[in-house]
Amino acid sequence: MRAVKMAPAGGLARGPWVLLAVLALLARAALALTERYPALSLLQQERHRQRHGPAGEWAEQYSAECDSSFLHFHESDCDIGGSSSCESMLSLNTEKILSQAKLLAEQKRFPFATDNDSTNEELAIAYVLIGNGLYDEAIRHFSTMLQEEPELVSAIYGRGIAYGKKGLHDMKNAELALFELSRVISLEPDHPEVFEQRAEILSPLGRISEALSDLTKAIQLQPSARLYRHRGTLYFISEDYATAHEDFQRSLELNKNQPIAMLYKGLTFFHRGLLKEAIESFKEALKQKADFIDAYKSLGQAYRELGNFDAATESFQKALLLNQNHVQTLQLKGMMLYHHGSLDEALKNFKRCLQLEPYNEVCQYMKGLSHVAMGQFYEGIKAQTKVMLNDPLPGQKASPEYLKVKYLREYSRYLHAHLDTPLTEYNTDIDLPGNFKDHWAKNLPFLIENYEEQPGLQPHIKDVLFQNFESYKPDVQELICVADHLGSMMQYETPGFLPNKRIHRAMGLATLEVMQAVQRTWANSKVRMNGKTRLMQWRDMFDIAVKWRRIADPDQPVLWLDQMPARSLSRGFNNHINLIRGQVINMRYLEYFEKILHFIKDRILVYHGANNPKGLLEVREALEKVHKVEDLLPIMKFNSKTRDGFTVNTKVPSLKDQGKEYDGFTITITGDKVGNILFSVETQTTEERTQLYHAEIDALYKDLTAKGKILILSAELGEVDAVCNLILSLVYYFYNLMPLSRGSSVIAYSVIMGALMASGKEVSGKIPKGKASTKISKYISSLVDFEAMTAPGSEAFSKIARSWMNLKSISPSYKSLPSVSETFPTLRTMIEVLNTDSSHCLKKTIVVV
């Protein structure tokens, strides 16, 4: 075999090669080849400079901002055999190719250069052909050389690179590239760049574990910042965020000036729920590269998850100032604006996104959703239909938008048909087919037997028109502004909950309507519900909030689970929340983990006390060392039944039947050998469980109505206090039942506020931001539903809730507000009031004290 040697790393810094180094900084860093052998990019440098501009200091370490990922090969721009333009290009550049090849050969700046000048010149020609995108010609050139010298390592390596760059969409190219690189490894096993090159072919093929093995071998041979960064990226793609973080950190220790590595380090924090650490990393990446669009985009997303709308908007805007056509930023900003309740502004971003990418399913879906939410059904359904037409290819996984869009279109048609029907005359839960509701709530593919589509849009039913705030009468304006204030009191001040002014207004109006309806009920007045006039029941009270929550965001199926098909209920309908999946942490519930952990530890002790008394002391000692959920995994070894995981069930004590308990929710923890865990909570809605809770709520509502009627006649302090406790107890059981497919938390809290106002008490305190120490409880949760679900009973929940509600006497001004149900009697009027600009309320003085 011919002797080979690698060219010295410092050889590039002399003579005319200085120019080559500068040009090479602009080449794509997707391949290790172009990072180690920059001369291969010579013939592309002018085109590259026009596309990306001059390189800064950061470019030498990582120029992949010009490319999406180091993992992907680019296809050849032309086929020599089938294109006359390619032939002419080769003819025109022959002299230049030979000139560059001669220079390349003299300095041995290509892989596995030999000691034979003539051979090096031939090899250099082929490598320059690769640099010019002439891959088939390079392969023929290498093949000719290999006919004479079958083990010429540089030719084998170059041919493998050329096959890879031809395009991995053709499996033949991928197989040939892997074959050639494996041959090189067998002949020269101590060169890290070959392992790295093979990893870059394996990873796009989905062979991640093999790619990781190759990168690990390359690191063992010669650690570098680039190799750690590349391996960290693969761990990140595999959702092993902790290991990815370690690699990015090592990469940055070897070379701190890597904005991409710093960005990915931040993303490993982001996906583990460590938002503040993520934000610091994104900011550090921006210090290294001030015009780093992806860092601004990620920073905006982190602030959005924190619920900081202003900071998120600023970051997204900075990204768009750098590139107004950055589709991902437009998409993310639009989605944030939608969930902030700024639908007009959201639409502008989605429309711009679709101008740039007409087939972007997310922007198309969100455009249709935004139109429907604002009552613009014709434009909305047109956009939805475009998403439906984008069928996935055979074997391709359908996108979430494709799975949801037919449900949205059917629901949109239903809403449009009922725009002007009085809300008291129909019931959505009864009207929508059972299987449709069941599939929609479970987010299943739209495969419903014998389904009859909703009628198409009726031309005589016009879209909802924009209503100016000033067009409402002064008392209605006051009603709107009071609703905005009340809705803002329901905002969770915890990561993951973005303030939504549309939801605020909807639930504020729901609160006022509940107040007015309950007051009428206590005064022996009947209500009109579902086409019938009768005394109000507890479900009617919640249905008021349900209708407002539904129309505020038609994307979410807010449905009563006991109205689902009998077959669905018999199997159990689960409300499931993943708190930790693998290393992905649900940031909304992060502050709540400690309380759940204490609860689990107590239940484990109870279990072992009853079933494993001899081992109780050992279990207790082990539990004393448990400080986070992950630490529970070793506890599984103490019992064969829980070795792979365990479940803990909560119990809800009955007020109606002392000593009786109902099933609450189930906490599940499972783990694997490498430490990934599934930590989840769920409530299972069955017909039997539902009936038990309904009986409890029925009894409380009956008692509440009786005491409410007494309160109307005599507002004594004791009666008011008893009514307040009954309201909170009733909602305690509602929270534990979780009877809705979505939105149970805010719906229940609006009922609490409205019913309390009917009793003469107003909530003036905001839901606390996080944990706090009080005499009542060691914890105060920022999530009211979780506080109810983990409270030992209704009395404990009432005490904790009242500690932050800061109840005070209601303002007399509420009595003069117009009737919500009479002011907004149809879907059209509801959508109109949700659409109207709320900025005027900031200028008005709202009398709520």
N, C-alpha and C positions, 0 to 999 in steps of 0.2 A: 504494500500500500504506500502511496506517495506520502511523504512527510508533510504535515500541515502545521501551521501556527497561526495564532490570532494576532491581528495587527495591534500595536500598542495603543492604549486608550488615549494617550496624549498626542498622538501623531497628527490629529486634526488641526492643531493650533499653529501650524507653520505654513508660510508662504501663501500660495493661492487658495489653500484649503480653508483659510479663514472665511473667505466668501462662501464656500460650500457649507460651512457650519452655520453661518447666519441664515442662508437659504433653508437649510434643513430644519431650523427651529420652527418654521412655518408648516412643516409637513405633518400629516396626521400621525398621532402617537398611538394609534390603535394597535400597531404591530411593534413588537420589540425590535424587529429588524430595522425599522426606520429610525428607532431611537439610537441603536448601536451603530448603524451604518447609514448615516444621513445622505451620503452621495446618491443613494438609490432614488432620491426624490428630486434630483437636479432638474430633470426635464419637466417637472410639474410646478416648479417654484414660482414662476411668474403668475400662473393662473391662481395659485394658492394665495399669493400676496394680494392680488386684487380682491379675493373673497374675504380675507381676514385682516388685512392691514399689517403694519409692522408689529413685530413681537416685542413684548415687554420682558422684564426679568423672569416673570413666572413661567414664560412659555418654554424655557429650556427644560424645566422640570416636568411640566405637564401641559402639552399643547392640545389636549383632547377637548377643550372647550369648543374647538372647531368641529368636533365629531362627537356623536352621542355616547359612544362607549368604545373602549379598547377591545371589546369582545367581538366586534363585527368586522368582517371583510367587506370591501367594496367590490361590486361587480366591474368587469372590464367595460370601458366606454365603447369599445368597438371590437368587431370580430375580423381579424385580418383576412381570413379566407372568404368572407362574404361581403366585404364592403370596399368599394373602390376608393372611398374617401380615406379609409385607414391605410390602404396601399400607398396612396399619394402622400399621406402624412409620413409614412415610413421612408418613402423615397426622398422627400424634402429634408428629413432629419438624419439621413444616413451619415453625412459628414460630421454632424454634431454628435451623433451617438458614438461614432468611432473616436472622435476627439475626447469626449468625456470618458469613454472606456479606457483609453490609453492613460489618461490622468489617474483614473481610479486604480488601474493595474499597477502603475508605478509606485503608488503609496500603499498598495495592498489594503484598501479600505472597503473590503467586502468580506463576507463570512468564509472562514476556512481557506484563506489564501495559501498558495503553495510556494515552493522555492523555485518553480520553473516560470520564467518571465512569459514565455509564449503561452503556456496554459493559463496564466493569470489574465493575459489580454483577452483570451477567448471567454473565460469566465466573466470578466468585467463587462464584455459586450452583452451577455445574457442578463446580468443584473441591471444594466442600464435600460435594457428592454422592459424589464419588470417595472422599473421606475417610470417608464413612459406609458405604462398600461398595456403594453403589447405582450400579453401573457402567453398566448399560443405560440408566438414567434420565439419567446424565451424558452418555452418548454421544448420546442424543436431543436433549439441551439444546445440546450443542456443534454438532450437525448443523443444528439450526434456525438457529443464529447463522451458520454457514458458508454457508447458502443465501443469506443477505443479503451476507455478506462472505467470498468463497471463499478469500482469502489472509489471514484473521485468524490470525496465527501462534499465539497463545495457545490458540485453540480447536483448531487442528490438533494442537498438542502435547498438549493435554489429552485429546483423543479417542484419540490414540495410547497415552497412559498408561492410559486406561480399558480399551482393548482388551487391552493387556498384562496388566492386573490381573484381567481376567475369567478368565484361565487359558490357559497356553500349551499345554495338552494338546490344545486344538483348534487345528489349524494355521491355520484361517481367522483366529482372533484374532491369532496371531503374525504372519501376513502383513499384516493390516490395521495392526497396531501398527508394524511395520517400514516400511510404506508411508508412514504419517503422519509418523513421525520423520524419514524420509528427505526428505519434503517440507519439514519445518522446517529441516533442514540446508541444503537448496538455497536457502531464503529467508533464513536467518540462520546462516551457516556459522561464526560465530566464538563460539559458545556451548558450552563444554565439557560442560555437564550433559546436552545432547541426545546427544552422542556416547556419553557414559557410559550414558545411558538405553537407547540402541540396543544397546550392548554387553551390557547385562543381559538383553536379549531374545534376542540372538544366542547367547550362551553356553549356556543350557539346551537350545538346539536343536542343540548339537554343532558350531556354526560358530565354533570357538574362534579361528581365525586372523583372521576378520573382527572378532570382538569385541576381540581384542588390538590390531588396527589402529585401531579406534575409541577405545580407551582411550589409545593412544599419541598420537592426535590431540588428545584432551582434555587430556593432560598438556602437550603442546606449547602449547596455548592458555592453560592456567592450572594449573601444577603444584600438587598438594595431597597431603597425607598420605593422604587417602582414596583418591585415584586411583591412587597408587603401590601402596597396599595391595590394591586391587581387581585391578590388573593382575598383581601378584605372585601373587595367588590363582589366576588363570588359568594363569600359568606353572607354578605348583605342580601344578595338575591335569594339565597337559601333561607332567609329570615333568621339566621343565627347572628343576631345583632351584637351579642356580647363578644363573641369571637371576632366578628368583623371590627368592632371597636378596638380590640387589642391590636389587630393588624394595622389599622389606620394610625393608631397611636405610635406603633413602632416605626411606621413609615415617616411620620412627622418628626420623630426623634432623630432619624437619619437625615432628614431634610425638612425643616420646618416651613419652607416657602412653597407650599403645595395647596393652593386654594381648593382644588377638587378633593383632595384627601381630607381637608378640614371640613368641607361641605358634607362629605359622607360620614365623617365622625359625628357631625351634628345630627345627621339623619338617624344614626344608630341611637342617639339619645332620644330623638323625637319619637321613634317607634317603641321605645321602652317607657314612654310617659314622662321622661325627664325634660320637660319643656324649657325650663330656665337654662339648663346646661346646653340644650340644643340651640337656643337663641344666642348664647355666648359664642358657640362654635361658628354659627352662621355670620355673626358680626366679625369674628376673627378672619374668616374667609374673605369678607369684604375689605378688611384692612390690607390683605395681601393682593386683592384684585378689586379695585373700586368699581369696575364696570361688570361685575359678575352677576349676570341676570338670574341664574339658577339660585344663587345665594339669596338674592332679594326675594325671589319667589318663595323659597323655603322659609325664609324669615317671616314673610307675610302669612304663610300657612300656620307657622308656630304661634304667632300672635292671635290668629283666628281661633286656634284651639284653646288658647288661654281666655278667649272671650273678649280680647282687646281689639275692638273694631277699628278704632282710629289708627293704632299702630300698624295693624294689618293692612289697612287701606294705604297708608304711607309707603309701606314696603312694596306692595303690588304696583303702586304708581311709579315708584323709582325704577322698577323693572321695565315698565312700559315706556318710560322716558328714554331708556336705553334702546328699546326695540318695541315700537308701538304695535308690531305684528307678532309678538310672542304669544303663540296660541295657548300654551299651557297657562300662562299668567292670566290671559283674558278669561279662560275657562274657570280657573280657581277664583278669580275676583268676582266673576259673574255669579258663581255658586254662593260665595260669601254674601254678596248683596241680596240674593234671593232669600237666604236664611236669616238675613237681617231685616227682611220685610221691605227692602227697597227694590221693588219689582221693575219699575221703569228703568232704573240704572242697570239692573241685572240684564235686562233685555238688550240694552245697547252693547254690552260685552258679548253676549251670545251671538248677536247678529254680526258683529265684527269678526268673531271667531269663525262663523260659517262663511263669511266672505273669503277668508284665508284658507279654510278647510271645509269645503261644502259637505263632506261626508263624515264630519266629526259627530258621532252619535251622542256624546254627552251634551254638547252645545245644542244640537238639534232637539234632544229630549227636553232639556231645560228651557229652551225657547218655547216649545209647545206648552210646557207646564206653566211658565210665567204668563203666557197669554190666557190660558184657561183660568188661572187664579184671579186674574183681573177681569174675567168675564168676556174676553175676546175669543169666543169659541171657534169661529171660522178659521182664524189664523192658527189657533192652538191645535186644532185637529188636523189641519194641513201639515204642520210640522210633525205631529205624532205619526201620521201616515208615512212620511218619509223615513222615519226610523223603522217602521214596520216592514218597509220594502227592502231594507238592508239585511236580507237573510244571511245567517252565517254559512260559511262554506262547509261541505261535508267534513266531519271530524273537528271542526272549529267550535270552540266553546262560545255560546251566545253571551253577549255583554249584558250587564245588569239592566241597562236601559232598554235593550231589546226584550228582555223578560218582563219588564214592567209596563211597556208602552201600551199594550192592548188593553190592560186593565184600566189605565188612565184614559184611553180613548173611550171605552165603554162608560166609564164613570162620567167623563166629560159630556157625553151625549145625554146621560140621565140628568145631569145638572141643568143642561141647556133646556131640556124639555120641561123642567120644573121651575124655570126662572121666575115666572109670574104666578105660580100657584101658591096660595097662602100656606105658610109653613105648618099651620095647625091641621091641614087637611091630608097629609101623607106622612109616611114613615119609611125612611131610607132602609133601615134594617129589615123591614118586611118586604119592601119592593124589590130589592136586589136579590137575584137567585142565590140560593144557599151555597151551591158548589162554587159559584163565582166568588162569593165572599170568602169562602174557605181557602180557595187557591190564592186569592189576592193577599189575604192576611199572612199566608205562609210563604209568599213569594215563589210560588211554584210556576213552572211553564204553563202557558195558557192552553191546556189540553182538557177541555171540559166537554163531556159527552152531551149531545143534544142541546147545546147552548143556543139560545135565540138572541141574536144581537139586539142592542138597544136601537130604537128608531134613529135614522139619520137626522141631521139638523133641519129644523122646520123653518122655512124662509120667513114666515110671519113673526117668528120670535127673534127679535133683534139683539145684537150684542149689548153688553152693559156699557153705558157712556160714562165718561168722567164727570164727577160731581164736584164742583168747587165748594170749598169749605164755607165761603160767604153765602152760598145759595141756601144753606140750612138756616132755619130760624134760630134766633139767639139762644133759646132754651135747649135746642138740639145741639148747637155748638158747645154749650156748657156740658151737656151729656157726653159728647165725644171726648172733651178734654178731661173730664173726671174719669172716664173709662181708661184713657191713656195712663193716668196717674195710678189707678188701681192695678192695671195690668203690670206696670213696672215693679210693683211690690212683690210680684210672683217670681221675679228673675232670680235664678240660681247664680251666686257669685263664686263659681268654681270652674276650674278648667274644663273645656269641652262644651260649655253652654254659652253660645253667642246670643247677645240680646237681640230679640226679634220684635220690632215695633208693631208689626202687623199682628203677631200673636198677642202682644200686650194689649192692643186695642180690642181684639176679639174677646179675650178672656176678661178684660175689664167690663165690656158690655155684658158678657155672660154673668159676671158677678152682680151687676146692677139688676139684670133681669131675674136672677135667682132671688135677690133681695125682695123685689116687687112681687114675685109669684108667691114666695113664702108668706109675706105679709098678707096677701089676699087670702091664702089658705087658712091662716090663723084667724082671719076675720070671717071665716065660713063661706068664702066665695069659691066658686068652681072655676076650673080652667078648661080651655079648649085644647085637646091634645089628640093627634092621630084621627081627626074627624069626629071626635066625641067630646061632649061637655061633661065633666065629672070632677070629683075632688082629686087634688093632686096627690100622687104617690111618690115615694122616694126616687124611683127611677125617672119620673118626669122631671124632678129637680136636677138630676144629673144630665138628662137629655138636653136641657137648655144649654149646658156647657158643651155637651158633645156636638150640637149643631154648629156652634161658633168655632169650635176647634177644627171640625171637618172643613168648613169653608175657608178657613184661614190658610190652609195648606192642603189642597186636594191630592197631593202626592201620597199622603199617608192614609191607609185604610183604618179609620177610627170606627170600630165595629164592636157591638156587644157579642161576646163569645157565646152566651147562652142562646143566641139567635142563629148560631151556626147549625148545619145539618146534624141530625142525631148521631150519625155514624162518626162524625168528627169529634163530637163530645164524648162518645163512648170510648174512643181511643185516648182521649185526653188532649187538650189543646195547651201547649206549653208556651209560656212567656219566658224566654231564655235570654240571659245576659252573660256574655263572656267577660269576666274580670281580668283574667290572664289567659292567653292562648299561646303556648310556646313561650316566646319572649315578648309578645305583643301585649302591652298593658292598656286596658281601657282607662283612659285618663280621667273620665268623668267620675269614676268611683275610687280613684287612688287614695283620697283622704279617708276613705271609709274602710280600708283594708284592716287597720289595726283593731277596730271594734269587732269585725267579723272574725278575726283571728282569735281574740279573747273568747268569743262565743264558741268557736270550734274547739279550743283547748278545754273548755269546761265540759263540752259534750263528750270529748274523748275520755276524760277522766270518769265521767258517769258511766260510759260504756264499759271501760275496763274494770271499774269497780264492781259492775254486775257480772261480767263475763270472764274476767281475768284477774281475780283478786290477788293472786300470788305475784303477778307481774305489775301490780299497780304502782308500787314504789319506783320501779325502774322507769315506767312510763312517765310518772310525775317528774322524776329527775330529768328525763329527756325533754319534757315539755318546758321546763324552766329555762332551757337553752334556746327555745324557739322564739325568735324575735320578728320573723317575717313569714309569709305564707310558704315560701319555698322551703323553709326549714322544717316544715311538717313532713316532707317526703320520707326522711329516715324513720319516722314514727310508724310508717306502714309495716315495717319488718316485725313489729310486735304481735301481729295477728295475721294468720295465713289468708283470712278473708279480705284483708285490706292491703295486701302486699302491693297490688297494682293501683290502689286508690281507695277512696272511701267517700261516703256521703253522710251529711249531717242534716237532719230535718228539724225545722222549728215547729213549735206548737203555739196555737193561739187560744187563750182561755176564753170560755163563753161567759157572758154576763147574764144571758137568759137562763142557762142551766148551770148553776154553780158546780164546779168540779169537772165539767166536761171540757174537752179540748178539740180543736180542729187542726187539720194539717195546714201548716204555713207554707214556707218555701224550702227548697232543698239546695244545700250547698254541696257541690261536687268538686273533689280534687283528685286528679290522676297525674301520674308522672311517668317519664321514660328513663332509660339508662343514662342519658346524657344531661338530665336535669331539667328538660323542658316540662312544663306542667300545663294542665288545663284546670283553671279555677273558675267556676261558674255558679250562678244561682238561677233557679227557675221555679215558677209556680205552675202547677198542672191543674188546668180547669177541666174538671169532670162534672157530669150532671149531679152526682151525689154531693160532691164538695160544694158546688154552686147552691144547691138547695139548702144545705146547712147554713151557709153564710147569709143567704137571702132571708132565712127565718130569723137570724140574729138581727139583720138590718131592719126587717119588717117590725120587730118588736121595739127597737130603738126609735124608729120613725113614728110609730104609734104613740110612744111616750113623749117624743119631741113635739108632735102636733098638739097633744093634750096640754102640755106645759106651755107651749107657745100661745095657745088660746087664753090661758090664764094670764100670761105675761102681757097680752094686749090690754087686758082689763086692769091689771095691777103690776106695775113695773117695779116690784120689790127686788132688792139686791140679791136675795137668796134665790129667787126664781130665775133671775138673769144668769146667775152663776150655774145653776142646774141646767139651764138650756144650753149654755156654752159647752159644758161637759158632754151633754148628749150629742151635740153636733160633732164634736171632736171624736167621740166614741164611735159614732156612726161611720165617719170617714175612716177611722182606724180599721174597721172591718172591710170597708171598700178597698183600701190600699192592700190589705192582705189577700183579699179575693182576687185582685187584679182582673176585673171582669171585661176589660176592653183590650182590643188588639194593639192599640197605640194610644198614647196621650193620657193615660190614667192619672199621672201625677198632677199635671196642671189643671185638669178637669176637676179633680177632687179638691185642689186648693182653692179654685174659684168658687166651688160650692161652699167650702168652709167660710170664705170671706163673705159671700152673699148671705148665707144663713145667719152668720153672726151679726151682720148689719141689720137683718130683719129683727133680731133680738135687741137691737139698740146699741150694739158694740161694733167698733171698727178696728181693724188691724192697722196699727200705725208703725209697727216694727218690721224691718226687712228680714228675710230668711238669712241666718248667719252665714258668714263666708266659709267657715270651716270648723274644726274642732275647737272646743273651749271647755274650761273646767267650771262647773257650777255645783252648787250643793245638791241639785236634783240628780245630776248624772255626770259621770266623768267625761262624757262626750256630748257634743251637740253636732249633729250631722248637718251638712249643708244640703242634704237631699231628704226632703220630707217623706217621700215614699219609703226610703230605706229606714228612716227613723221609726216609722210605724211598723215596718216589717220585722224589725229587730227589738222593738220594745217588749218587755215581758207581759204587758197587758194594756188595755185601753186607758186605764187611769195614769199609768206611767207616760204614755204617749201624750195625753192631755196636758200633764204637768210640763213636759219638755216643750211642747208646742207653745203653750201659753207663756213660757219664759222668754221667748223672743218676739211673740206677737204684739206685746205691749198694748193690750186692749184698752180702748178709751171710749167714751160716750160718742155716739154718732152725731155728726153735724145736722142740724135741722134743715140745711140746704138740700139734703138728699131727697126730702119729701117733695120738693118742688120740681124735681127732674121729671121730664115726660116719660111715659111708658116705653120701655125698650121694645117690647113685643109689638106694640101698636105703631111705633115709629119705623120699625124695620120688619114688616110683616112677611116679606118674600126674600128669596135668595138674591134677587136683583138688588133690593135695597140694602141687604147685608153686604154684598160685594161693593156696592157704591160707597158705603161708609168706610169700609176697610181700605178702599183705594184713595180716599180723599186725603189731601196733604195735612199732616199733623203739626207742621211748624208753627201754625197760628196759635196753638195751645201754649207754646212757650212764651208768647207775648201777653197771654191772658192771666189774670189772677184767679186761680182755682180755689174756691172756698170748700175745703174739706175738713176744717177743724171747727 
